[in-house]
Amino acid sequence: MNDSFLSFSAACGLQCYICVFSDSHSCTEILTCPTGMDRCFSLTTNGTVTKGCQFPDLCVSPVSCCEGNLCNSSIPTGPSVMFLLVSSAIITVFL
């Protein structure tokens, strides 16, 4: 049963946020990446943001790539959320 789940999730493809030349908060459209594009990317130039799917070989600076569904969101997750919470707590204690 686990094998069929893995096959199904691989067949569905990676999902990334996609936008072209907008501010980071307006990148809300989701795209299922074509075969072979197994990274999401973000690129910020002159205050504008471009996001989408990317081939792994093209993930070079200044392009920021990540793996996993919707990993290129502008909403902080994982370790960055913990850093923000700890920073806020420290500031609150000392102010």
Backbone as JSON, one array per atom type, in Angstrom:
{
  "sequence": "MNDSFLSFSAACGLQCYICVFSDSHSCTEILTCPTGMDRCFSLTTNGTVTKGCQFPDLCVSPVSCCEGNLCNSSIPTGPSVMFLLVSSAIITVFL",
  "N": [[0.82, -1.19, 0.0], [1.99, 1.27, 0.7], [3.75, 1.65, -1.41], [2.07, 2.3, -3.58], [1.1, 4.75, -2.72], [3.43, 6.34, -2.74], [4.02, 6.28, -5.47], [1.78, 7.57, -6.46], [2.02, 10.15, -5.31], [4.4, 10.99, -6.47], [3.65, 11.03, -9.14], [1.88, 13.11, -9.19], [3.4, 15.42, -9.04], [5.61, 18.14, -8.15], [4.61, 21.04, -6.35], [4.71, 24.54, -6.69], [4.89, 27.98, -5.65], [4.06, 30.58, -7.92], [4.98, 33.47, -9.68], [5.59, 36.52, -11.46], [7.7, 39.2, -11.44], [6.59, 40.72, -9.14], [5.39, 41.92, -5.9], [6.44, 40.25, -2.89], [4.27, 39.35, -1.36], [2.16, 38.98, -3.09], [2.49, 36.66, -4.45], [0.74, 34.17, -4.84], [-0.36, 32.28, -6.48], [-0.5, 28.87, -7.47], [1.43, 26.36, -9.0], [1.61, 23.22, -10.62], [4.52, 21.57, -11.15], [6.21, 20.88, -14.28], [7.42, 17.7, -15.55], [10.66, 16.79, -14.48], [11.35, 19.27, -13.51], [12.19, 19.71, -10.46], [12.51, 21.43, -8.35], [11.62, 24.32, -6.45], [11.79, 27.84, -7.0], [13.02, 31.1, -6.06], [13.57, 34.45, -6.89], [14.85, 37.57, -6.32], [14.98, 40.77, -7.51], [15.86, 44.12, -7.62], [13.77, 44.76, -5.81], [11.59, 43.37, -6.78], [9.89, 40.24, -7.21], [10.33, 36.98, -8.5], [8.96, 33.83, -8.92], [8.77, 30.23, -9.14], [8.9, 27.05, -10.85], [11.83, 24.98, -11.21], [14.66, 23.58, -12.94], [17.04, 21.41, -11.43], [19.76, 21.8, -12.17], [19.9, 24.45, -12.86], [19.88, 25.92, -10.6], [21.51, 28.23, -9.44], [23.36, 30.91, -7.97], [22.07, 34.15, -8.52], [19.71, 32.85, -7.94], [17.47, 31.35, -5.73], [16.88, 28.18, -4.64], [14.69, 25.5, -3.58], [13.52, 22.42, -2.07], [10.51, 20.57, -2.08], [6.97, 20.71, -1.65], [5.52, 23.83, -2.24], [7.58, 25.25, -1.05], [8.74, 27.67, -1.65], [7.44, 29.86, -0.56], [6.54, 33.11, 0.79], [6.0, 33.13, 3.37], [7.31, 32.63, 6.51], [8.64, 29.52, 7.65], [9.37, 26.59, 9.65], [12.73, 26.5, 10.9], [13.16, 29.28, 10.62], [10.86, 30.45, 11.65], [11.04, 29.77, 14.34], [13.35, 31.23, 15.0], [12.39, 33.85, 14.67], [10.41, 33.89, 16.7], [11.94, 33.47, 19.04], [13.64, 35.71, 18.92], [11.74, 37.77, 19.17], [10.81, 37.21, 21.75], [13.13, 37.7, 23.28], [13.56, 40.42, 22.81], [11.22, 41.45, 23.93], [11.57, 40.78, 26.64], [13.81, 42.31, 27.37], [13.04, 44.91, 26.88]],
  "CA": [[0.0, 0.0, 0.0], [2.86, 2.43, 0.72], [4.32, 1.84, -2.74], [1.11, 2.99, -4.43], [1.04, 6.14, -2.28], [4.62, 7.01, -3.25], [3.86, 6.43, -6.92], [0.75, 8.57, -6.69], [2.52, 11.48, -4.98], [5.41, 11.34, -7.48], [2.96, 11.29, -10.39], [1.19, 14.4, -9.09], [4.38, 16.48, -9.27], [5.91, 19.17, -7.16], [3.86, 22.28, -6.48], [5.46, 25.73, -6.29], [4.26, 29.27, -5.89], [4.56, 31.16, -9.17], [4.65, 34.86, -9.99], [6.63, 37.18, -12.23], [7.87, 40.62, -11.19], [5.58, 41.26, -8.24], [5.89, 41.94, -4.53], [6.46, 38.87, -2.36], [2.99, 38.97, -0.78], [1.17, 38.69, -4.12], [2.81, 35.37, -5.06], [-0.16, 33.2, -4.23], [-0.78, 31.29, -7.46], [0.22, 27.61, -7.32], [1.63, 25.63, -10.25], [2.21, 21.88, -10.56], [5.7, 21.66, -12.03], [6.39, 19.88, -15.32], [8.38, 16.63, -15.29], [12.06, 17.2, -14.51], [11.52, 20.46, -12.67], [11.91, 19.2, -9.12], [12.86, 22.46, -7.37], [10.94, 25.6, -6.5], [12.8, 28.88, -6.92], [12.68, 32.5, -5.83], [14.6, 35.39, -7.33], [14.47, 38.95, -6.02], [15.84, 41.77, -8.15], [15.32, 45.48, -7.55], [12.53, 44.78, -5.04], [10.53, 42.55, -7.37], [10.08, 38.82, -6.96], [9.9, 36.0, -9.48], [8.95, 32.5, -8.31], [8.23, 29.2, -10.0], [9.55, 25.74, -10.87], [13.17, 25.09, -11.77], [15.5, 22.4, -13.08], [18.09, 21.49, -10.4], [21.02, 22.28, -12.73], [19.84, 25.9, -13.02], [19.81, 26.54, -9.27], [22.78, 28.9, -9.15], [23.19, 32.27, -7.48], [21.31, 34.61, -7.38], [18.45, 32.1, -7.82], [17.38, 30.57, -4.5], [16.03, 27.0, -4.88], [14.35, 24.66, -2.44], [12.82, 21.19, -2.4], [9.3, 20.33, -1.31], [5.78, 21.44, -2.09], [5.28, 25.2, -1.81], [8.69, 25.7, -0.19], [9.18, 29.01, -2.03], [6.49, 30.87, -0.11], [7.13, 34.22, 1.52], [5.62, 32.96, 4.76], [8.38, 31.87, 7.16], [8.3, 28.24, 8.26], [10.48, 25.82, 10.2], [13.69, 27.18, 11.75], [13.04, 30.74, 10.59], [9.78, 30.82, 12.56], [11.59, 29.68, 15.7], [14.25, 32.36, 15.17], [11.56, 35.04, 14.87], [9.77, 33.81, 18.02], [12.97, 33.67, 20.07], [14.05, 37.11, 18.83], [10.66, 38.57, 19.74], [10.79, 36.99, 23.19], [14.29, 38.37, 23.86], [13.3, 41.85, 22.74], [10.16, 41.73, 24.89], [12.12, 40.66, 27.99], [14.77, 43.38, 27.65], [12.47, 46.25, 26.67]],
  "C": [[0.86, 1.26, 0.0], [3.47, 2.7, -0.64], [3.36, 2.59, -3.65], [0.98, 4.45, -4.02], [2.24, 6.92, -2.81], [4.52, 7.25, -4.74], [2.85, 7.53, -7.23], [1.29, 9.97, -6.42], [3.59, 11.92, -5.99], [4.75, 11.71, -8.8], [2.28, 12.65, -10.37], [2.12, 15.57, -9.3], [4.49, 17.46, -8.13], [5.04, 20.39, -7.41], [4.69, 23.43, -5.93], [4.57, 26.95, -6.45], [4.87, 29.85, -7.14], [4.08, 32.6, -9.29], [5.83, 35.45, -10.75], [6.59, 38.67, -11.92], [6.75, 41.22, -10.34], [6.19, 41.4, -6.85], [5.68, 40.56, -3.92], [5.12, 38.43, -1.8], [1.93, 38.63, -1.83], [1.47, 37.4, -4.87], [1.98, 34.28, -4.42], [-0.65, 32.13, -5.19], [0.11, 30.06, -7.35], [0.25, 26.89, -8.67], [2.16, 24.24, -9.95], [3.3, 21.84, -11.61], [5.7, 20.56, -13.08], [7.43, 18.84, -14.91], [9.8, 17.15, -15.43], [12.35, 18.43, -13.69], [11.17, 20.06, -11.25], [12.39, 20.14, -8.03], [11.91, 23.64, -7.55], [12.02, 26.67, -6.41], [12.18, 30.22, -6.58], [13.86, 33.34, -6.29], [14.09, 36.79, -7.06], [15.49, 39.87, -6.67], [15.14, 43.11, -8.11], [13.96, 45.54, -6.87], [11.38, 43.99, -5.63], [10.91, 41.08, -7.24], [9.57, 38.01, -8.14], [10.02, 34.64, -8.81], [8.39, 31.5, -9.3], [8.96, 27.88, -9.82], [10.9, 25.88, -11.55], [13.81, 23.71, -11.93], [16.63, 22.51, -12.07], [19.41, 22.05, -10.92], [21.06, 23.81, -12.86], [19.73, 26.65, -11.7], [21.17, 27.09, -8.89], [22.47, 30.35, -8.75], [22.98, 33.23, -8.65], [19.96, 33.9, -7.18], [18.51, 31.26, -6.54], [16.4, 29.42, -4.73], [15.79, 26.25, -3.59], [13.6, 23.44, -2.93], [11.6, 21.05, -1.51], [8.17, 21.22, -1.77], [5.68, 22.8, -1.42], [6.36, 25.75, -0.89], [9.15, 27.11, -0.52], [8.18, 30.1, -1.64], [7.22, 31.99, 0.61], [6.78, 34.13, 3.0], [6.7, 32.12, 5.44], [7.87, 30.59, 7.8], [9.55, 27.62, 8.87], [11.4, 26.64, 11.08], [13.55, 28.7, 11.75], [11.93, 31.23, 11.5], [10.29, 30.8, 13.99], [12.53, 30.85, 15.97], [13.46, 33.63, 15.43], [10.91, 35.05, 16.25], [10.77, 34.07, 19.13], [13.43, 35.13, 20.08], [13.01, 38.02, 19.46], [10.63, 38.43, 21.25], [11.94, 37.72, 23.87], [14.06, 39.88, 23.89], [12.26, 42.25, 23.78], [10.7, 41.73, 26.32], [13.0, 41.86, 28.31], [14.23, 44.77, 27.41], [11.41, 46.57, 27.64]]
}
